[in-house]
């Protein structure tokens, strides 16, 4: 039996899914990982690119990440289950580290995620400034969301499958576990590709604000994912050189909240503001 199942929901990800699968399988032994790609609502070559890497592929006409996760979960053979977004990169050793953290039952860990490795070298300064602050926020450092990878034990899998359908599935999954039940595995890393333009960053942040609003109106308490002024002041106090970056962070946050108000008032929690620039 494979030692873990890796489920990858993919909607029009032909440009990047090969990058992920190459790294994911680079050091894997035959049969070690049960990899299931769920191509949902695609009108590109996502499915054929994935099949070219020798993994199982499920196709559905429904363009829904939640449905793709459900289908992948039904098809998966093993536990732990590792859910990976198609636009990130994670290697074989990283997946093994997540798997091993969950197989060690003495820790009580039900959910795990890797450290973030943000690719920022060729991003414009406002994007780099935003992430310099965002990546230091306590909720961001401690939560499992925004990493593109979440691994769960069999018990943890049952818990997240019982969650109500929400747009921010990774934030909901993170909040479903207490701090003692979830773990950021420091020896595992996921390569995250942030937006290449300020406009695409704004689209992501508007979506994030909408996600938090949806979760806080439902049965899952989202307060611990909030950032307060005290958090920002603490960051500025520890690293005064970040003060200009804090100004950028605040400006982007305020504009994103203003732009998200219409969707929140209309309870539009289905429009997915996707960043295409990071997929080039």
C-alpha positions as CSV (number, residue, x, y, z in Angstrom):
1,X,0.0,0.0,0.0
2,X,1.2,3.6,-0.6
3,X,2.3,5.4,2.5
4,X,0.2,8.4,1.8
5,X,-2.4,9.7,-0.7
6,X,-1.8,13.1,-2.4
7,X,-4.9,14.8,-3.8
8,X,-4.4,17.7,-6.3
9,X,-7.5,19.6,-7.4
10,X,-6.7,21.3,-10.7
11,X,-8.8,23.8,-12.7
12,X,-7.0,24.9,-15.9
13,X,-3.5,24.3,-14.4
14,X,-1.8,22.9,-17.5
15,X,0.9,25.6,-17.3
16,X,2.0,24.6,-13.8
17,X,0.9,21.1,-12.8
18,X,3.8,19.5,-14.6
19,X,6.2,21.6,-12.4
20,X,4.5,20.3,-9.3
21,X,4.3,16.7,-10.3
22,X,8.0,16.6,-11.4
23,X,9.2,17.7,-7.9
24,X,6.6,15.6,-6.1
25,X,7.6,12.4,-7.7
26,X,11.3,13.1,-8.3
27,X,12.6,10.9,-5.4
28,X,9.5,8.8,-4.8
29,X,9.9,5.0,-4.9
30,X,7.5,3.0,-7.1
31,X,4.1,2.8,-5.3
32,X,5.2,5.0,-2.4
33,X,2.6,7.7,-3.1
34,X,-0.9,7.4,-4.3
35,X,-1.3,10.6,-6.4
36,X,-4.8,11.6,-7.6
37,X,-5.2,14.7,-9.8
38,X,-8.8,15.9,-10.1
39,X,-9.2,18.0,-13.2
40,X,-12.3,20.0,-12.6
41,X,-14.1,22.1,-15.3
42,X,-10.9,22.3,-17.4
43,X,-10.8,23.5,-21.0
44,X,-7.1,23.1,-21.3
45,X,-4.6,20.2,-21.2
46,X,-4.4,19.8,-17.4
47,X,-5.6,16.2,-17.5
48,X,-3.2,15.1,-20.3
49,X,-0.2,16.8,-18.7
50,X,-1.0,15.0,-15.4
51,X,-1.4,11.7,-17.1
52,X,2.0,12.2,-18.7
53,X,3.5,12.0,-15.3
54,X,2.0,8.5,-14.6
55,X,-0.5,9.6,-11.9
56,X,-4.2,8.8,-11.6
57,X,-6.5,11.5,-13.2
58,X,-10.2,12.0,-12.5
59,X,-12.1,14.4,-14.7
60,X,-15.3,16.2,-13.9
61,X,-17.1,19.0,-15.8
62,X,-17.9,20.8,-12.5
63,X,-15.5,23.7,-11.9
64,X,-15.5,23.3,-8.1
65,X,-12.5,22.8,-5.8
66,X,-14.8,21.5,-3.1
67,X,-16.2,18.9,-5.5
68,X,-12.7,18.0,-6.7
69,X,-11.5,17.4,-3.1
70,X,-14.5,15.2,-2.5
71,X,-13.9,13.1,-5.6
72,X,-10.2,12.8,-4.9
73,X,-11.0,11.8,-1.4
74,X,-13.3,9.0,-2.5
75,X,-10.7,7.7,-4.9
76,X,-7.7,7.9,-2.6
77,X,-6.3,4.6,-1.2
78,X,-4.3,5.6,1.8
79,X,-3.8,7.8,4.9
80,X,-2.4,10.3,5.7
81,X,-4.1,12.4,3.0
82,X,-2.1,15.4,1.6
83,X,-4.1,18.0,-0.3
84,X,-1.9,20.1,-2.6
85,X,-2.8,23.1,-4.8
86,X,-1.6,22.7,-8.3
87,X,0.1,26.0,-8.5
88,X,2.6,25.4,-5.7
89,X,5.7,23.2,-5.6
90,X,6.4,20.5,-3.0
91,X,9.1,17.8,-3.2
92,X,9.1,14.1,-2.2
93,X,11.1,14.8,1.0
94,X,8.6,17.5,2.0
95,X,5.7,15.1,1.6
96,X,7.5,12.4,3.6
97,X,8.1,14.9,6.4
98,X,4.4,15.7,6.6
99,X,3.4,12.1,6.4
100,X,5.8,11.2,9.2
101,X,4.6,14.0,11.5
102,X,1.1,12.5,11.3
103,X,2.1,8.9,11.7
104,X,3.8,9.8,15.0
105,X,0.6,9.4,17.1
106,X,2.4,10.3,20.3
107,X,2.2,14.0,19.4
108,X,-1.6,14.2,18.9
109,X,-1.1,15.9,15.6
110,X,-4.1,15.6,13.3
111,X,-3.2,18.2,10.6
112,X,0.2,19.4,9.3
113,X,1.5,21.9,6.8
114,X,4.9,22.9,5.5
115,X,6.8,26.1,5.9
116,X,6.3,28.7,3.1
117,X,9.1,29.4,0.6
118,X,7.9,32.6,-1.1
119,X,9.4,33.4,-4.6
120,X,9.7,37.2,-4.5
121,X,12.8,37.9,-6.5
122,X,11.2,39.4,-9.6
123,X,8.1,40.8,-8.0
124,X,7.5,44.6,-7.8
125,X,8.4,46.3,-4.6
126,X,4.8,46.8,-3.3
127,X,4.2,43.0,-3.6
128,X,7.5,42.3,-1.8
129,X,6.6,44.8,0.8
130,X,3.2,43.4,1.5
131,X,4.5,39.8,1.9
132,X,7.4,41.0,4.1
133,X,4.7,42.0,6.7
134,X,2.2,39.3,5.9
135,X,4.6,36.5,6.4
136,X,5.4,37.8,9.9
137,X,1.9,38.0,11.2
138,X,1.3,35.6,14.1
139,X,-1.9,34.1,12.6
140,X,-0.1,33.6,9.3
141,X,2.9,31.9,11.0
142,X,0.9,29.6,13.1
143,X,-2.0,28.7,10.8
144,X,-2.0,26.0,8.2
145,X,-3.7,28.3,5.5
146,X,-2.0,30.1,2.7
147,X,0.6,27.3,2.2
148,X,-1.1,25.4,-0.7
149,X,-0.5,22.1,1.2
150,X,-2.4,20.6,4.1
151,X,-1.9,17.0,5.4
152,X,-4.3,15.2,7.7
153,X,-4.4,11.9,9.5
154,X,-7.4,9.6,9.1
155,X,-9.2,11.3,12.1
156,X,-8.3,14.7,10.8
157,X,-9.6,13.8,7.4
158,X,-13.0,12.9,8.8
159,X,-13.1,16.2,10.6
160,X,-12.4,18.4,7.5
161,X,-14.8,16.3,5.3
162,X,-17.5,17.2,7.8
163,X,-16.9,21.0,7.3
164,X,-19.5,23.0,5.5
165,X,-18.6,24.0,2.0
166,X,-16.8,27.4,2.0
167,X,-14.6,29.2,-0.5
168,X,-11.6,29.3,1.9
169,X,-11.2,25.6,2.4
170,X,-7.6,25.9,3.7
171,X,-8.5,28.5,6.3
172,X,-11.5,26.5,7.4
173,X,-9.4,23.4,7.6
174,X,-6.8,25.2,9.8
175,X,-9.5,26.6,12.1
176,X,-11.0,23.1,12.5
177,X,-8.0,22.0,14.6
178,X,-6.8,23.4,17.9
179,X,-3.2,24.7,18.2
180,X,-2.3,21.4,19.9
181,X,-3.8,19.3,17.0
182,X,-2.1,21.1,14.1
183,X,1.6,21.5,13.3
184,X,3.8,23.5,10.9
185,X,6.6,21.0,10.0
186,X,9.8,23.1,9.8
187,X,11.6,20.5,7.8
188,X,9.1,20.6,5.0
189,X,8.7,23.5,2.5
190,X,6.2,24.5,-0.1
191,X,7.3,26.9,-2.8
192,X,4.7,29.6,-3.1
193,X,4.5,31.8,-6.2
194,X,3.0,35.2,-5.2
195,X,1.4,37.5,-7.8
196,X,3.6,39.3,-10.3
197,X,1.5,42.4,-10.3
198,X,-0.1,44.7,-7.7
199,X,-3.5,44.2,-9.4
200,X,-3.3,40.5,-9.0
201,X,-2.2,40.8,-5.4
202,X,-5.3,42.9,-4.8
203,X,-7.5,40.3,-6.4
204,X,-6.1,37.7,-4.0
205,X,-6.6,39.9,-1.0
206,X,-10.2,40.8,-1.9
207,X,-10.8,37.0,-2.1
208,X,-9.1,36.5,1.3
209,X,-11.3,39.2,2.9
210,X,-14.4,37.6,1.5
211,X,-13.3,34.2,2.7
212,X,-12.8,35.4,6.3
213,X,-16.2,37.1,6.2
214,X,-17.9,33.9,5.0
215,X,-16.3,31.7,7.7
216,X,-17.0,34.2,10.5
217,X,-20.7,34.1,9.5
218,X,-20.8,30.3,9.7
219,X,-20.3,27.7,12.4
220,X,-16.5,28.0,12.4
221,X,-15.0,30.8,14.5
222,X,-12.5,32.7,12.4
223,X,-11.4,35.3,14.9
224,X,-8.0,33.7,15.5
225,X,-7.2,34.3,11.8
226,X,-7.7,38.0,12.2
227,X,-4.8,40.5,12.4
228,X,-5.0,43.5,14.8
229,X,-3.2,46.8,15.1
230,X,-1.2,45.4,18.0
231,X,0.3,42.7,15.8
232,X,1.4,45.3,13.3
233,X,2.9,47.5,16.0
234,X,4.8,44.6,17.4
235,X,6.3,43.8,13.9
236,X,7.3,47.5,13.5
237,X,8.9,47.5,17.0
238,X,11.0,44.4,16.3
239,X,12.0,45.5,12.8
240,X,11.9,49.3,12.4
241,X,13.2,49.0,8.8
242,X,9.7,47.5,8.0
243,X,7.8,50.7,8.7
244,X,7.5,51.7,5.0
245,X,6.4,48.1,4.3
246,X,3.7,48.4,7.0
247,X,2.3,51.4,5.2
248,X,2.0,49.4,2.0
249,X,0.4,46.5,3.9
250,X,-2.2,48.7,5.6
251,X,-3.1,50.5,2.3
252,X,-3.6,47.2,0.4
253,X,-5.6,45.7,3.3
254,X,-7.9,48.7,3.6
255,X,-8.5,48.8,-0.2
256,X,-9.1,45.1,-0.3
257,X,-11.7,45.3,2.6
258,X,-13.5,48.2,0.8
259,X,-13.6,46.2,-2.5
260,X,-14.8,43.1,-0.7
261,X,-17.8,44.8,0.9
262,X,-20.0,44.4,-2.1
263,X,-19.5,40.7,-2.3
264,X,-20.0,40.3,1.4
265,X,-23.2,42.3,1.4
266,X,-24.5,40.2,-1.5
267,X,-23.2,37.0,0.2
268,X,-21.3,36.2,-3.0
269,X,-19.0,33.4,-1.8
270,X,-18.6,31.7,-5.1
271,X,-16.8,34.2,-7.4
272,X,-13.2,33.1,-7.4
273,X,-10.8,36.0,-8.1
274,X,-8.0,34.1,-9.5
275,X,-4.4,35.4,-9.9
276,X,-3.2,34.4,-13.4
277,X,0.1,36.2,-13.2
278,X,1.8,33.7,-10.9
279,X,1.0,30.9,-13.3
280,X,3.2,32.3,-16.1
